Amino acid sequence: MSSEQLNLFNTDPSEPSDSLPEGDFNPDLIPTDASIPIPAKTYPTIEALAVHCQQCQRCELAGSRTHVVIGRGNPQADILIVGEGPGQHEDEQGLPFVGRSGQLLDKILASVNFDPEKDVYIANMVKCLTAETAVLTREGYKTIGSIVKQQWQGEVLSLDPQKKLVWRPVTGWYESPLGSRTLYEVKYAGQDVGYTATGDHPILTRRGWIPVEDLHAQDLAATGTPMGDFTSMQQILQGIRDRVPKFSSSLTHNFAGQKTDWRPVTKVKPSQPESSSSVYCIDVAETANFVTPAGVVHNCRPPQNRTPVSEEIAACKPYLLEQIRLIDPKIILFTGATAYKGLTGKKQGITKIRGQWLEWEGRQCMAIFHPAYLLRNPSREKGKPKWLMWQDIQAVRQKLDELR
């Protein structure tokens, strides 16, 4: 798909237009301070909204962005798809859903004869571990805080698509404020050692990759240790509560190529630190996951691609409300719980709300799985996320046919 096809305004995404739309619209008169609301019916057109967004300074993301991501598709479409926030590819190109998630989303739409450029418009609303979390490396356990602060470039234990243990290098290091996110302590049942993560951080279970906040009591998590070796590893890990020991790398070398064990885990909500407290994550080459004392967790999305915090959502929400008014869609789809909460104000896990029709401001709405969640859970078995997505998108097709 060419950049011209993707770009709503028919300009190079790397060179956004600064020309004003026709009429009396003056973006200089619109507040760029998030504490000052943007009244409804401020923008006469989507193009006018885009001009102002290019100047927006309503939150701290303005200082780190490459491009403002407005939307793509048909501004007269019957379906509006709302995402969470731009990722790295979206920030680079100035368009939403253009990475692997976007490619999958386009395929999902095409499966029920929706043209991504004609039948829908896609817009955005605008994950992590605490510093002491231990990560299994070639040199033994290291805290994720030290890995990030030192930008350590060694290898960590990880799982490949066949659930076999492999060594992969660390390729990115991220620190961000906790903000309004909730922390959970995750441990193996009956063990003292574990990690503390934000509720949206994915952990590998028999059900696939799921957010920590959606863990059930019956869930079995991948341990990241060879099958049958769980007990001896836990004896080693007991010393982690007070310090992170460095033990012989030869002990971990024989992990490679073996399949992971699975164990039940528990989660509890501890007392929450200040919102300014830092949380950390790393990128891991190829596999995008790493082993902790309480299971295998997925790469947290980095600052350029993390879940937007409430302050950022509040700053961008007026733009989205104006997009909804101007596009006037018959159906709104929320890709993930963050998009759902950002617009409706309701906090519910995506596995509980997906596939259900609800009415918001007189419009038919549905929450669906984010394409990135489907990429982490590729199984098409009945009851799995991809199978459920197929049921949901067919329901959307049927609903639109009824409304037309």
ABEGO torsion letter per residue (X at the ends): XBAAAABAAGBBAABBBABBBBEABBAAABBABAABBBBBGABABAAAAAAAAAABAABAAAAABABBBAEBEBAABABBBBBABBBAAAAAAGBBGABAAAAAAAAAAAAAGBBAAAABBBBBAXXEBBAABBBBBAAEBBBAAAAAAAGBABBBBBBBAAGBBBBBBBABBBBBBAEABBBBBBBBBGBABBBBBBAABBBBBAAEBBBAAABBAABBBBAGBBBGAAAAAAAAAAAAAABBBBBBAAAAAAABGBBBBBBBBBBBBBBBBBAABBBBBBBBBGAGBBBBAAEBBBBBBBAAABBBBAAAAAAAAAAAAAAAAAAGBABBBBBEAAAAAAAAGBBBBAAAABGBBBBBGGBBBBBBBBAAAAAABABABBGBAAAAAAAAAAAAAAAAAAAX
